[in-house]
Amino acid sequence: MKTSGFSPPVMKIFSDKKPGFSKCIFTVKIFLNILYQRLWFRLILIKLNNYKRYQNLLTH
């Protein structure tokens, strides 16, 4: 599973009155992307550890 290119759907709203608002949305999008990648990494590690334990039970 390749998740490096995934970014959670975030609405892009651009306003002339608030020039810093789009920058804020961009920062939130990056933050959510990092959280999502960390979550997948932890899930993969947990699955690998469970698989190794299962293999040890079968072989010993």
N, C-alpha and C positions, 0 to 999 in steps of 0.2 A: 504494500500500500504506500503510494507516494503522496504525501500530504503537504509537501513544501510549497506548492503553488496555490493551495487553498486559502481563501480569505472569506471570513463570514460575511453574509450580506449586510451591508451598512448603507443606509440611504445617504446619498450625497446631496446636501442642501447648501446652495450658495446664495449669500445675501449681500447686497451692496451696502446695507447699513452696518453689518458686522463683518469686517474684513478678516478677523481672527477666527471666525466661526468654522470656516472650512478647514483651517489648520487643526482645530480641536477635533473635528470629525476624523481627520486623517490620523491623528495621534491615537484616538480610540480604536480605529480600525487596526493599526499596527499592534496595539496592546491585545486586542481580541485574537489576532492571528498568532501571537506568541503564546497566549494561554492555550489556544487550540492545539498547537504543535506540542506543547509540554504535556497536555492531556493524552494525546496519542502516544507519545514516547513512553509515558508511565504505563499505559495499557499494554503496549507491546512488551515492556520489561516484565510486567506481571505475568503475561501469557507465557513468556519464555521461561520464567522461574517455575511456573506450574508444570510446564512441559518437562523440564529437567527433573523435577521431583517425581513426576509420573514415570519417566524413564528409569530413574533410580529404583523405584519400587518394582518395576518389571525385571530389572537385571539382578537385584539382590534378594 
